Amino acid sequence: MLENLTQRLSKVVKELRGQARLTDENIADALREVRLALLEADVALPVVREFIAGIKAKAIGEEVVGSLTPGQALIGVVHRELTALMGGAAAPLSLATQPPAVVLLAGLQGAGKTTTAGKLARLLKEEQKKKVLLTSADVYRPAAIEQLRLLALQVGADFFPSSKDQQPVAIAHNALDWARKHYHDVLIVDTAGRLGVDEAMMQEIAALHAAVRPIETLFVVDAMQGQDAVNTAKAFRDALPLTGVVLTKLDGDARGGAALSVRHVTGAPIKFAGVAEKINGLEVFHPERMASRILGMGDVLTLIEEAQKNVDLEEAKKLAKKVKTGKGFDLSDFKAQIGQMRKMGGLAGLVDKLPAEFARAAQQTTVDERRIGRIEGIIDSMTPQERAKPEILKASRKRRIAAGAGVTVQEVNQLLNQFEQTQKMMKMVAKGNFTKMMRGMKGMLPGMR
């Protein structure tokens, strides 16, 4: 995420090392690099100009106090300005109205509105315990209605059916009436998009807005659109009273300048960010944390929050006891750890939130997600006794397990070797031998080589 910008800003910090304070001279070169980094990241030119002016005004004369280097002092200024540029503080979804609270999603076709509707329904249902109704007013895109129905089924939300021969405003009216009668807390309305902004789409979305009077009108924008995102944002801002922005596909773009431009252009806060394709890949957008990620500081707070939500505390206590004693860690525990890691977005999701130096070290190791899935299949093909005592696995048992998991006997052997390494590490932890443990760390994470 925003990898190029992070690398360029890291370079700026290195070049400022060894200087006593931030001056006109040394900051001019640094700001030139920051400007280039932002433009390469597809940040809109007016946003870049204002941002650079803000940094210059606050950085010149900034004393480099205590143990801070000039590079660190500049990063402090840039961090504060980046945070302000993206909205300052997190802006939660406002649902303070007589139920049902209507959330209207708007944006171009392909921006990820339908998927976002499903992800948002899951987040509201699981984290805020809301009764959610989903409906699709997209009567133009083939299978749009069916896609939303399947997403509603997947997340356990209710779905109000519609068909392509109905009028979008009629669909929204009927869904709202249904939501009132069946005591839903939230109604999420997915709308049609086009490949480009046109008059017909804007008239339709404005009519939908007038019909259902949503408390939240969220503009869904693809982070990979770059400069086009700014023009689209302006068009939607002029047609609708936007209350927030959802940035999608932020995980798939090394530039992601839309994150820095859209807030400035629309005047609406970024409320959510799509950070993975999976149904749980929607995060509340925290400007300060995103600024930290961009500057290579990582996002440990989000990592902790994800751990609190996804890690089974009782299972963690049991594992901690096994690690402490160095006994009892079996293949069932090994599989459980893979599951916990997957719930937190997999290894790639964890690495993205680490500070840059740790992330780079982790990225040097290849992660094969498909192999992780095969490891789970191999363990599932074992009997409870085999998982508890892998030493009993001889040739005939290995052949049976390989056939059951659809893998080769060699892959079964690789897993057993990896598990043996992990057991050795557990014993090192129990004995307090952390130096040896770090050397063997690769064996701890399945799918790494």
FENHURA-V234022 format. One record per backbone hydrogen bond with DSSP energy under -0.5 kcal/mol. CO is the residue of the C=O (numbers start at 1). NH is the residue of the N-H. If there is no record, write none. Layout:
co->(CO	CO)
nh->(NH	NH)
//
This chain:
co->(2	3	4	5	6	7	8	9	10	11	12	13	14	16	19	21	22	23	24	25	26	27	28	29	30	31	32	33	34	35	36	37	38	39	41	44	45	46	47	48	49	50	51	52	53	54	55	56	59	62	63	65	69	70	71	72	73	74	75	76	77	78	79	80	81	82	83	84	86	87	90	93	95	100	101	102	102	102	103	104	105	106	108	112	113	114	115	116	117	118	119	120	121	122	123	123	124	124	130	131	131	132	133	134	135	135	137	141	143	144	145	146	147	148	149	150	151	152	152	158	159	160	163	167	168	169	170	171	172	173	174	175	176	177	178	179	180	185	186	187	187	188	188	189	190	194	198	199	200	201	202	203	204	205	206	207	208	209	216	216	217	217	217	218	218	219	219	221	221	222	223	223	225	226	226	227	227	228	229	230	231	232	233	234	235	236	240	244	245	245	246	246	247	248	249	250	253	254	254	256	257	257	258	261	262	263	269	269	271	272	273	273	274	274	278	280	281	281	283	284	285	286	287	288	289	290	291	292	292	293	296	299	300	301	302	303	304	305	306	307	311	312	313	314	315	316	317	318	319	320	321	322	322	328	330	331	332	333	334	335	336	337	338	339	340	341	342	345	346	347	348	349	350	351	353	355	355	356	357	358	359	360	362	366	366	367	368	369	370	371	372	373	374	375	376	377	379	383	384	385	387	389	390	392	394	395	396	397	398	399	400	401	402	402	408	409	410	411	412	413	414	415	416	417	418	419	420	421	422	423	424	425	426	427	428	428	429	432	433	434	435	436	438	440	441	441	442	444	445	447)
nh->(6	7	8	9	10	11	12	13	14	15	16	16	17	19	70	23	61	27	28	29	30	31	32	33	34	35	36	37	38	39	40	41	43	42	257	48	49	50	51	52	53	54	55	56	57	58	59	60	62	22	65	68	73	74	75	76	77	78	79	80	81	82	83	84	85	86	88	87	270	89	92	95	97	102	187	104	215	216	189	218	191	220	111	116	117	118	119	120	121	122	123	124	125	126	127	128	128	130	132	185	186	158	188	160	137	190	139	144	147	148	149	150	151	152	153	154	155	156	157	134	161	136	166	171	172	173	174	175	176	177	178	179	180	181	182	184	183	101	133	103	189	135	190	105	137	109	202	203	204	205	206	207	208	209	210	211	212	213	104	218	219	243	244	106	220	221	246	223	248	225	226	258	228	229	230	230	231	232	233	234	235	236	237	238	239	240	242	219	271	272	221	248	274	223	252	253	2	4	5	259	260	261	262	265	266	267	245	271	285	247	275	283	250	251	281	282	275	276	273	286	287	290	291	292	293	294	295	297	298	296	356	303	304	305	306	307	308	309	310	311	313	316	317	318	319	320	321	322	323	324	325	326	327	330	334	335	336	337	338	339	340	341	342	343	344	346	345	349	350	351	352	353	353	354	299	358	359	360	361	362	363	364	365	368	449	369	372	373	374	375	376	377	378	379	380	381	382	387	388	389	331	392	393	394	398	399	400	401	402	403	404	405	406	407	412	413	414	415	416	417	418	419	420	421	422	423	424	425	426	427	428	429	430	431	432	433	432	434	437	438	439	440	441	443	444	445	445	446	448	368)
//
